[in-house]
Amino acid sequence: MSSSPPLSQGVGYGIVVGLGFAFSFGMILTTFVLKRYNYELQTSEMFSTAGRTVKSGLVASAVVSSWTWAATLLQSSAVAYNYGVSGPFWYASGATVQIILFATIAIELKRRAPNAHTFLEVIRARYGAVTHIVFMVFGIFTNILVTSMLLTGGSAVVTALTGVPTAAACFLLPIGVVLYTMFGGIKATFLTDYAHTVVILIILLLFAFTAYATNANLGSPSKVFDLLQEAASRHPVAGNAGGSYLTMRSKEGAIFFVINIVGNFGTVFCDNGYYNKAIAASPVDALPGYIMGGLSWFAIPWLAATTMGLACLALENNPVFPTYPARMAAADVSAGLVLPTAAVAMLGSGGAVATLLLVFMAVTSAMSAELIAVSSIFTYDMYQTYINPRATGKQLIYMSHTMVIGFAIAMAAWSTGLHYIGISMGYLYLLMGVIISSAVLPATLTLMWSKQNWWAATLSPPLGFACSLIAWLVTAKKQGGELTVATTGANNPMLAGNVVALLSPLIFVPVLTYALGPQNYDWISMKAIRKGDDHDLAVAAHVDLEMIPGERRASIVEEEEEQAKLFKASRIARWMTVGMTLALLILWPMPMYGSGYIFSKKFFTGWVVVGILWMFCSAFCVGLYPLWEGRHTSARTFKSIFLDITGKRKPPKGPLVTEGEDGSNTPTEKVVAKE
């Protein structure tokens, strides 16, 4: 971007710090309201699982928010700038199918291990401590990679737009997230995810209507189309059909597509955050929540990049462009500065503020999910499993809070270091599959295939990781002649490493399973996973644990009915997810890729209109539908607040708890509401 930032440092600090504290205050207030009027005591179970009662609309908005990283907006716009209209579609479709396919895993997790807090608990229940530790390492690697991308991408934008030092941005961005995550746990993550998602959708629709309807230099799809043709005549795209930006036939775009698919399998199937959301969902809401979330998310990178990446190309020969008459530097493109550059070119300082707000929302909402994921791993998979098996609810909460703070500080320092050695968000995005995708297949088969044995589950991830590193570095050395950030970050080495990481377990798993004997697992030990013991917290708060949402023990009949519903959902999920995956990866894009079709003006206009309409559908699914689902609870809560404030009725405190002679906790007295 231009040497002088469009906004002052004061604006940067105000948004990064001020908004962070505003969300924290809002979440602290919400936590108080939920505790006072809805009996939501912050137990260890509530902190990590939200009582396992979250409905599909809120699950969908949380999935969208967690999957909307800084890279979703910044990297997708960068590939649009590099490859044209194919880039946004390759990014969106290549990262949507994982969420849709994960719906099947979410249902199986609810069926097989109804009381699990993390996916790693399931690994340990089936395979024991060694395999558990192997997957714990891959899970933490995933969280480190994702958080690194969030902070490197977010801090680069904050620095470019306001001049705030990158190191300061890396340390300040997590502050508000840490505060509201500590006070509200995963419930806070769901609620702030909703708020963040709504803001992101509004800003992206603002950008789309500015570019394609109101901007003086653009203003319509046909004008953007003409400017893209001019851009292709000035600098045609190598490997694209006719050198055009208006075609799906793109050699480098297709390579990115494969890298994108492979890497994102790792960041979904190995990220405990997505299992956390599946665990927090009520049993019947997991499938529709993930399907709605995946399809709603598709519109975000597709429309964001089709708008901002192409607007950047269309305007770079216009004096309003920040780097005019020069094109954007490759380093700035890799750092994710295409979107903010286009926003400033279209809307000036207003575009810079909107971009800063957009990136802040994307970084903080996704980071809160990562903080919960890491705190769950350290609390349940490390502390309770290996250090203090008899940990009380208070001790588990303390450990969760400690890990949230510790991980945030460590990642701020780590991301600052990455900045100073020249590792950008774009580099990390391409690298993630090389590091973690070898664990995808063994993790999936843990829930889906009874025959995978201990050897296959334990050895396939590290063996695949070793193979992927070799493929990546050897290809980089062979192609570039040396190992540098530039040569290792090129498309072909990253392609080799990513593909080997994901596919090598296809060889290791069956060979190890059948050479050393299949396991024939009976799934019983997964059901033996127990909830955390929160009776100490309930007694201290003078409430009956059974009154807390999600804590009531289900009867045998209720459990059988729930299992029947999950079994039916499992069968539906398998057919539905496979069908949608084929549509997004093959039926829609491949005919256009194979034919080398170059968009006409009418086709491009229709392409843009479909993207905008899809975004409105997303806004309904994750913006309006959660409000409709929660209308009764919201009405009851607001009524209780009104009656409390006006002094007409104080809220009941719920049943008190006493310890019975047999050790049971029995509600003995109800505190009657004062009229």
C-alpha positions in Angstrom: 0.0 0.0 0.0 1.0 3.6 0.0 3.7 4.7 2.4 1.4 6.8 4.5 -1.5 4.9 6.2 -5.0 6.2 5.5 -5.9 6.2 9.2 -4.1 7.5 12.3 -2.6 5.2 15.0 -5.2 6.5 17.4 -8.0 5.0 15.2 -6.1 1.7 15.1 -5.6 1.5 18.9 -9.2 2.7 19.4 -10.7 -0.1 17.3 -8.3 -2.9 18.4 -8.4 -2.1 22.1 -11.7 -0.2 22.5 -13.8 -2.8 20.6 -12.0 -5.6 22.4 -13.0 -4.2 25.8 -16.5 -3.3 24.5 -17.1 -7.0 23.6 -15.6 -8.1 26.9 -18.0 -5.9 28.8 -20.9 -7.1 26.8 -20.0 -10.7 27.4 -19.5 -10.2 31.1 -23.0 -8.6 31.2 -24.4 -11.4 29.2 -22.9 -14.0 31.5 -24.4 -12.2 34.5 -27.8 -12.1 32.9 -27.7 -15.8 31.9 -26.7 -16.7 35.5 -29.3 -14.5 37.1 -32.3 -15.3 34.9 -31.5 -18.6 33.2 -29.6 -20.5 36.0 -26.5 -20.7 33.8 -23.8 -21.3 36.4 -20.3 -21.2 34.8 -19.3 -24.8 35.6 -16.4 -26.6 33.8 -19.0 -28.3 31.6 -20.7 -25.1 30.7 -17.3 -23.4 30.0 -16.3 -26.2 27.6 -19.6 -27.5 26.2 -22.3 -24.8 26.7 -24.4 -27.6 28.4 -24.6 -29.4 25.0 -27.8 -27.5 24.2 -26.9 -25.1 21.4 -29.4 -24.9 18.6 -28.7 -25.2 14.8 -28.9 -21.5 14.0 -26.4 -20.6 16.6 -24.2 -23.6 15.6 -24.3 -22.4 12.0 -23.3 -18.8 12.9 -20.5 -20.2 15.1 -19.2 -22.4 12.3 -19.3 -19.5 9.9 -17.5 -17.2 12.3 -14.9 -19.8 13.3 -14.2 -20.6 9.6 -14.0 -16.9 8.7 -10.4 -16.3 9.4 -8.4 -13.2 8.4 -7.3 -15.5 5.5 -10.9 -16.1 4.4 -11.1 -12.4 3.5 -7.5 -11.5 2.8 -6.1 -14.7 1.1 -9.2 -15.2 -1.1 -8.9 -11.6 -2.3 -5.2 -12.2 -3.0 -5.9 -15.3 -5.2 -8.6 -13.3 -7.0 -6.0 -10.6 -7.7 -3.5 -13.3 -9.0 -5.8 -15.6 -10.9 -9.1 -13.8 -11.6 -12.6 -15.1 -11.1 -11.4 -18.7 -10.6 -9.5 -17.8 -7.4 -12.6 -16.9 -5.3 -14.4 -20.0 -6.4 -11.5 -22.3 -5.8 -11.0 -20.8 -2.3 -14.7 -21.0 -1.4 -15.4 -24.5 -2.7 -12.1 -25.9 -1.6 -12.8 -24.9 2.0 -16.5 -25.4 2.2 -16.6 -29.2 1.5 -14.6 -29.9 4.7 -17.3 -28.2 6.9 -20.0 -30.1 5.0 -18.2 -33.4 5.3 -17.5 -32.7 9.0 -21.2 -32.8 9.6 -21.0 -36.6 9.3 -18.1 -36.7 11.9 -20.1 -34.4 14.2 -23.0 -36.8 14.2 -20.8 -39.8 14.8 -19.1 -38.0 17.7 -22.5 -37.4 19.3 -23.4 -41.0 18.8 -20.2 -42.7 19.9 -19.1 -40.4 22.7 -22.0 -38.4 24.1 -20.1 -37.1 27.1 -16.8 -36.2 25.4 -15.3 -32.7 25.9 -12.6 -33.0 23.1 -12.0 -35.3 20.2 -8.7 -36.3 21.8 -10.7 -38.0 24.7 -12.2 -40.2 22.0 -8.8 -41.1 20.7 -7.6 -42.1 24.2 -10.7 -44.1 24.9 -10.1 -46.2 21.9 -6.3 -46.4 21.5 -4.7 -45.4 24.8 -2.1 -42.9 26.0 0.5 -43.1 23.2 -1.9 -42.5 20.4 -3.6 -39.8 22.5 -0.3 -37.9 22.8 0.4 -38.2 19.1 -2.9 -36.7 18.2 -2.6 -34.1 21.0 0.6 -32.9 19.3 -1.1 -32.6 15.9 -4.1 -30.9 17.5 -1.9 -28.3 19.2 0.1 -27.8 16.0 -3.2 -27.0 14.2 -4.3 -24.5 16.8 -0.8 -22.8 16.6 -0.9 -22.6 12.8 -4.5 -21.2 12.7 -3.8 -18.6 15.4 -0.5 -17.7 13.7 -2.4 -17.0 10.5 -5.0 -14.9 12.4 -2.5 -12.7 14.1 0.0 -12.3 11.2 -2.8 -11.5 8.8 -4.7 -9.3 11.2 -1.6 -7.4 12.4 -0.4 -6.8 8.8 -3.7 -5.1 8.0 -3.8 -3.0 11.2 -0.2 -1.8 10.5 -0.9 -1.1 6.8 -4.1 0.9 7.6 -3.1 2.8 10.8 0.7 2.6 11.2 0.3 0.7 14.6 3.5 -1.3 15.0 3.0 -5.0 14.0 4.3 -6.3 17.3 1.8 -4.0 19.2 -1.0 -5.3 17.0 0.0 -8.9 17.7 -0.2 -8.4 21.5 -3.3 -6.1 21.5 -5.6 -8.1 19.2 -6.0 -11.0 21.7 -6.7 -8.9 24.8 -10.5 -8.5 24.4 -10.8 -12.1 23.2 -9.1 -13.5 26.3 -11.3 -11.5 28.6 -14.7 -12.4 27.1 -13.6 -16.1 26.5 -12.6 -16.4 30.2 -15.8 -14.9 31.5 -18.2 -16.7 29.1 -16.4 -19.9 27.9 -17.7 -21.5 24.7 -21.1 -19.9 25.3 -19.4 -16.5 25.0 -17.7 -17.8 21.8 -21.1 -18.8 20.3 -22.7 -15.5 21.2 -19.9 -13.2 20.1 -19.5 -15.4 17.0 -23.1 -14.5 16.1 -22.5 -10.7 16.6 -19.2 -10.8 14.7 -20.8 -12.8 11.8 -23.6 -10.3 11.4 -21.1 -7.4 11.2 -18.9 -9.2 8.7 -21.9 -9.9 6.4 -23.1 -6.3 6.6 -19.7 -4.9 5.7 -19.2 -7.4 2.8 -22.6 -6.5 1.3 -21.6 -2.8 1.7 -18.4 -3.5 -0.3 -20.4 -5.5 -3.0 -23.0 -2.8 -3.6 -20.3 -0.1 -3.6 -18.3 -2.0 -6.3 -21.1 -3.2 -8.4 -23.7 -0.4 -8.0 -22.6 3.0 -6.6 -18.9 3.6 -7.0 -18.0 6.3 -9.5 -15.1 4.4 -11.0 -16.7 1.0 -11.0 -20.5 1.0 -10.4 -21.7 -2.0 -12.3 -20.6 -5.6 -13.2 -20.3 -4.5 -16.9 -17.9 -1.7 -16.0 -15.8 -4.1 -13.9 -15.9 -6.6 -16.7 -14.5 -4.0 -19.2 -11.7 -3.0 -16.7 -10.7 -6.6 -16.1 -10.4 -7.1 -19.9 -8.1 -4.0 -20.0 -6.1 -5.4 -17.1 -5.6 -8.7 -18.9 -4.4 -6.9 -22.0 -1.8 -5.0 -19.9 -0.6 -8.0 -18.0 -2.1 -11.4 -19.1 -2.2 -14.2 -16.6 0.2 -17.0 -17.4 -1.6 -20.3 -17.4 -5.1 -18.8 -17.8 -7.2 -19.4 -20.9 -6.4 -16.5 -23.2 -4.5 -14.8 -20.4 -7.9 -13.7 -19.1 -9.0 -12.9 -15.6 -12.5 -14.0 -16.6 -12.1 -17.7 -16.9 -12.1 -20.8 -14.6 -9.3 -22.3 -16.7 -6.3 -21.3 -14.6 -3.3 -23.6 -14.1 -1.9 -21.8 -11.0 -5.5 -21.4 -9.7 -6.0 -25.2 -10.0 -2.8 -25.9 -8.1 -4.0 -23.5 -5.4 -7.3 -25.4 -5.4 -5.6 -28.7 -4.5 -3.4 -27.1 -1.9 -6.5 -25.3 -0.4 -8.6 -28.5 -0.2 -5.8 -30.5 1.4 -4.7 -27.9 3.9 -8.3 -27.2 5.0 -9.0 -30.8 5.7 -6.3 -30.6 8.3 -7.5 -27.4 9.9 -11.1 -28.7 10.2 -10.6 -32.4 11.1 -7.6 -31.8 13.3 -8.8 -28.6 15.0 -10.5 -29.4 18.4 -12.5 -26.2 18.0 -14.8 -27.8 15.4 -15.3 -30.8 17.6 -16.1 -28.4 20.5 -18.9 -26.9 18.5 -20.3 -30.4 17.6 -20.1 -31.4 21.2 -21.9 -28.1 22.3 -24.7 -28.6 19.8 -27.8 -30.4 21.0 -28.0 -33.8 19.3 -30.6 -33.0 16.7 -29.0 -29.7 15.8 -25.5 -30.8 14.9 -26.3 -31.9 11.3 -28.4 -29.0 10.2 -26.1 -26.6 12.0 -23.0 -27.7 10.1 -24.8 -28.0 6.8 -26.2 -24.5 7.1 -22.9 -23.2 8.4 -20.9 -24.7 5.5 -23.3 -23.5 2.7 -23.6 -20.0 4.4 -19.9 -19.7 4.7 -19.3 -20.4 1.0 -20.7 -17.0 0.0 -18.3 -15.1 2.2 -14.9 -15.8 0.5 -16.6 -16.1 -2.9 -18.3 -12.7 -2.8 -15.6 -10.9 -0.8 -12.9 -11.9 -3.3 -15.1 -11.5 -6.4 -15.7 -8.0 -5.1 -12.4 -6.8 -3.6 -9.9 -8.9 -5.5 -11.4 -8.0 -8.9 -12.0 -4.4 -7.8 -8.3 -4.1 -7.0 -7.4 -5.4 -10.5 -9.9 -3.0 -12.1 -8.7 0.1 -10.2 -5.0 -0.4 -10.3 -4.6 1.8 -13.4 -6.7 4.6 -11.8 -5.2 7.5 -9.9 -7.4 6.6 -6.9 -5.3 3.4 -6.4 -3.0 3.8 -3.4 0.1 2.5 -5.3 -0.7 4.2 -8.7 0.9 4.0 -11.2 2.7 0.8 -9.9 1.0 -2.5 -9.3 0.8 -4.0 -5.9 4.1 -5.6 -4.7 4.1 -9.4 -4.5 5.0 -9.2 -0.8 2.0 -7.0 -0.1 -0.3 -9.5 -2.0 1.1 -12.4 0.1 0.7 -10.4 3.3 -3.1 -10.1 2.5 -3.2 -6.4 1.6 -5.3 -6.7 -1.6 -8.7 -6.3 0.2 -7.6 -3.2 2.3 -6.0 -1.6 -0.8 -9.3 -2.1 -2.8 -11.3 -0.7 0.1 -9.2 2.4 0.3 -9.4 2.9 -3.5 -13.2 2.6 -3.5 -14.2 4.3 -0.2 -11.1 6.2 1.0 -10.7 6.4 4.8 -14.2 5.0 5.3 -13.1 1.9 3.4 -10.1 1.7 5.7 -12.3 1.8 8.8 -14.7 -0.8 7.4 -11.7 -3.1 6.6 -10.2 -2.6 10.0 -13.5 -3.5 11.6 -14.0 -6.5 9.3 -10.5 -7.9 10.0 -10.9 -7.3 13.7 -14.2 -9.3 13.7 -12.7 -12.1 11.7 -9.5 -12.4 13.8 -11.2 -12.1 17.3 -14.1 -14.5 16.6 -11.9 -17.2 15.1 -9.3 -16.7 17.8 -11.8 -17.2 20.6 -12.6 -20.7 19.2 -8.9 -21.5 19.1 -8.5 -20.4 22.8 -11.4 -22.6 23.9 -9.9 -25.5 21.8 -6.5 -25.3 23.4 -7.8 -24.7 26.9 -10.0 -27.9 26.5 -7.0 -29.9 25.3 -4.8 -28.8 28.2 -7.6 -29.0 30.8 -9.2 -32.4 29.9 -6.6 -34.2 27.9 -3.5 -33.2 29.8 -4.4 -32.0 33.3 -7.4 -34.2 34.2 -6.1 -37.2 32.3 -2.4 -37.3 33.4 -1.9 -34.9 36.3 -5.1 -34.7 38.4 -7.7 -37.3 37.5 -9.9 -36.3 40.5 -9.9 -32.6 39.6 -12.9 -30.6 41.0 -14.9 -28.3 38.8 -13.2 -25.3 40.4 -9.8 -26.7 39.5 -10.9 -27.4 35.9 -12.2 -23.9 35.5 -8.9 -22.5 36.9 -6.8 -24.6 34.5 -9.0 -23.5 31.6 -8.6 -19.8 32.4 -4.8 -20.3 32.9 -4.4 -21.9 29.5 -6.5 -19.2 27.7 -4.1 -16.5 29.0 -1.0 -18.6 28.5 -1.8 -19.6 24.9 -2.7 -16.0 24.0 0.6 -14.6 25.3 2.6 -17.4 23.6 0.9 -16.9 20.3 1.3 -13.1 20.4 5.1 -13.5 20.9 5.3 -16.3 18.3 3.4 -14.3 15.6 5.6 -11.2 16.3 8.7 -13.5 15.6 7.1 -14.7 12.4 6.7 -11.2 11.2 10.3 -10.3 11.8 11.7 -13.3 9.9 9.4 -12.6 6.9 6.8 -15.4 7.3 3.5 -14.0 6.1 -0.1 -15.2 6.4 -0.1 -16.4 2.8 3.0 -18.6 3.4 1.4 -20.2 6.5 -1.9 -20.8 4.7 -0.1 -22.9 2.0 2.1 -24.6 4.7 -0.7 -25.8 7.1 -1.6 -28.9 5.1 2.0 -30.1 5.0 2.2 -30.0 8.8 -1.1 -31.4 9.9 -3.0 -33.2 7.1 -1.4 -36.6 7.7 -3.6 -36.9 10.8 -6.9 -36.4 8.9 -7.6 -39.9 7.7 -6.6 -41.7 11.0 -8.7 -39.2 13.0 -11.7 -39.7 10.7 -11.5 -43.5 10.8 -11.3 -43.5 14.6 -15.0 -42.7 14.5 -16.0 -44.3 11.2 -14.1 -47.6 10.9 -14.0 -50.3 13.6 -11.0 -52.2 12.1 -8.3 -49.5 12.2 -5.8 -50.8 14.8 -3.5 -49.2 17.2 -0.5 -49.3 14.9 -2.3 -47.6 12.0 -3.7 -44.8 14.2 -0.5 -44.2 16.1 2.1 -44.4 13.3 0.3 -43.1 10.2 0.3 -39.4 11.3 4.0 -39.1 12.1 5.0 -41.2 9.0 2.8 -39.1 6.8 4.3 -35.9 8.3 7.8 -37.2 7.6 6.9 -38.0 4.0 5.2 -34.6 3.5 8.3 -32.7 4.8 10.5 -34.7 2.5 8.3 -34.1 -0.6 8.0 -30.4 0.2 11.6 -29.6 0.8 13.0 -31.9 -1.9 10.7 -30.3 -4.5 11.6 -26.8 -3.3 15.4 -27.6 -3.5 15.0 -29.3 -6.9 12.9 -26.4 -8.4 14.5 -23.4 -6.7 18.1 -24.6 -6.2 18.1 -23.5 -2.6 15.9 -23.5 0.5 14.6 -20.1 1.3 11.2 -18.6 2.2 10.6 -17.8 -1.4 11.5 -21.3 -2.8 9.7 -23.2 -0.1 6.6 -21.0 -0.4 6.2 -21.6 -4.2 3.1 -23.4 -5.4 4.7 -26.7 -6.7 6.7 -27.5 -3.4 3.6 -26.7 -1.4 1.4 -28.8 -3.7 3.8 -31.8 -3.3 3.9 -31.5 0.5 0.2 -31.1 0.9 -0.9 -33.9 -1.4 1.6 -36.4 0.2 0.5 -35.4 3.7 -3.2 -36.1 3.0 -2.8 -39.2 0.8 0.1 -41.1 2.3 -2.1 -42.5 5.2 -4.2 -44.1 2.4 -1.2 -46.5 2.1 -0.1 -46.6 5.8 -3.5 -47.2 7.4 -4.6 -50.4 5.4 -1.1 -51.8 5.3 -0.5 -51.5 9.1 -4.1 -52.5 9.9 -4.1 -55.8 7.9 -0.4 -56.6 8.3 -0.7 -56.5 12.1 -4.4 -57.5 12.5 -7.6 -55.3 12.5 -8.9 -54.1 15.9 -12.7 -54.9 15.5 -13.5 -52.2 18.0 -16.9 -52.4 19.9 -17.3 -48.6 20.6 -18.1 -49.2 24.3 -15.1 -47.4 25.9 -16.0 -44.2 24.1 -19.4 -44.1 25.9 -17.6 -44.5 29.2 -16.1 -41.0 28.9 -17.5 -39.1 31.9 -18.5 -35.4 32.4 -16.5 -33.2 34.7 -17.5 -33.2 38.4 -19.0 -29.7 39.0 -20.8 -30.4 42.3 -18.4 -28.3 44.2 -19.3 -25.3 42.1 -23.0 -26.0 42.3 -22.9 -26.3 46.1 -20.8 -23.1 46.4 -23.4 -21.2 44.3 -26.3 -22.8 46.3 -28.0 -24.2 43.2 -29.1 -27.7 42.1 -26.7 -29.0 39.4 -29.7 -30.6 37.7 -31.2 -27.1 37.2 -28.3 -26.0 35.1 -28.9 -26.3 31.3 -27.5 -29.5 30.0 -26.7 -31.0 33.4 -29.9 -33.0 33.9 -29.3 -36.7 33.6 -31.3 -38.2 30.7 -33.4 -41.3 31.4 -32.8 -44.6 29.6 -35.8 -44.0 27.4 -34.6 -40.5 26.5 -31.1 -41.8 25.7 -32.5 -44.5 23.4 -34.7 -42.0 21.6 -31.7 -39.7 21.2 -29.5 -42.5 19.8 -32.3 -43.4 17.3 -32.4 -39.8 16.1 -28.6 -39.6 15.7 -28.6 -42.9 13.8 -31.1 -41.5 11.3 -29.2 -38.3 11.1 -26.0 -40.2 10.4 -27.5 -42.0 7.4 -28.8 -38.7 6.0 -25.5 -36.9 6.6 -23.5 -39.4 4.6 -25.6 -39.1 1.5 -26.2 -35.4 1.8 -22.5 -34.4 2.4 -21.2 -36.6 -0.4 -23.7 -35.1 -2.9 -22.9 -31.5 -1.9 -19.2 -32.2 -2.1 -19.5 -33.6 -5.6 -21.5 -30.6 -6.7 -19.1 -28.0 -5.3 -15.9 -29.8 -6.5 -16.9 -31.4 -9.8 -20.3 -30.7 -11.2 -20.2 -26.9 -11.0 -16.5 -26.0 -11.7 -15.0 -28.7 -13.8 -17.1 -28.3 -17.0 -16.1 -24.6 -17.0 -12.5 -25.5 -16.3 -12.3 -28.2 -19.0 -14.0 -26.1 -21.7 -11.7 -23.1 -21.1 -14.8 -20.9 -21.2 -14.1 -17.2 -20.9 -16.9 -15.3 -19.3 -19.1 -13.1 -21.4 -20.4 -9.8 -19.9 -23.9 -11.3 -19.3 -22.4 -14.4 -17.6 -20.1 -12.3 -15.4 -23.1 -10.2 -14.4 -25.1 -13.3 -13.5 -22.0 -14.7 -11.6 -21.9 -11.5 -9.4 -25.7 -11.5 -8.9 -25.7 -15.1 -7.7 -22.9 -14.3 -5.2 -24.9 -11.4 -3.8 -28.1 -13.4 -3.5 -26.2 -16.3 -1.9 -24.9 -13.8 0.7 -28.4 -12.7 1.5 -29.4 -16.3 2.0 -26.4 -16.6 4.4 -27.5 -13.5 6.2 -30.9 -15.2 6.8 -29.4 -18.5 8.0 -26.9 -17.1 10.4 -28.3 -13.7 11.1 -32.1 -14.0 11.4 -32.7 -17.7 12.0 -30.8 -17.8 15.3 -33.0 -15.0 16.6 -36.1 -16.9 15.6 -34.9 -20.1 17.3 -34.1 -18.3 20.5 -37.2 -16.1 20.5 -38.9 -17.8 23.5 -35.7 -17.8 25.7 -35.0 -14.2 24.7 -38.6 -13.0 25.5 -38.5 -14.8 28.8 -35.2 -13.3 29.7 -36.1 -9.7 28.7 -39.4 -10.1 30.7 -37.5 -11.2 33.8 -35.0 -8.3 33.4 -37.9 -5.8 33.1 -39.7 -7.2 36.1 -36.5 -7.2 38.1 -35.6 -3.6 37.2 -39.0 -2.3 38.0 -39.1 -4.1 41.3 -42.2 -6.1 40.5 -40.5 -9.5 40.9 -37.0 -10.7 41.8 -35.7 -13.7 39.9 -35.8 -17.1 41.7 -32.4 -18.5 42.7 -33.3 -22.1 42.0 -33.2 -25.1 44.3 -30.7 -25.2 47.0 -28.4 -28.3 47.3 -27.6 -30.4 50.3 -25.4 -33.5 50.5 -27.3 -36.7 51.2 -26.0 -39.5 53.4 -25.4 -41.6 50.3 -23.3 -38.9 48.8 -26.1 -37.8 46.4 -27.0 -34.2 45.9 -30.6 -33.6 46.7 -32.6 -30.4 46.1 -34.2 -29.7 49.5 -35.7 -26.2 49.4 -36.9 -23.9 46.7 -36.3 -20.2 47.0 -39.6 -18.7 46.1 -39.6 -15.6 43.9 -40.6 -12.5 45.7 -43.7 -10.9 44.3 
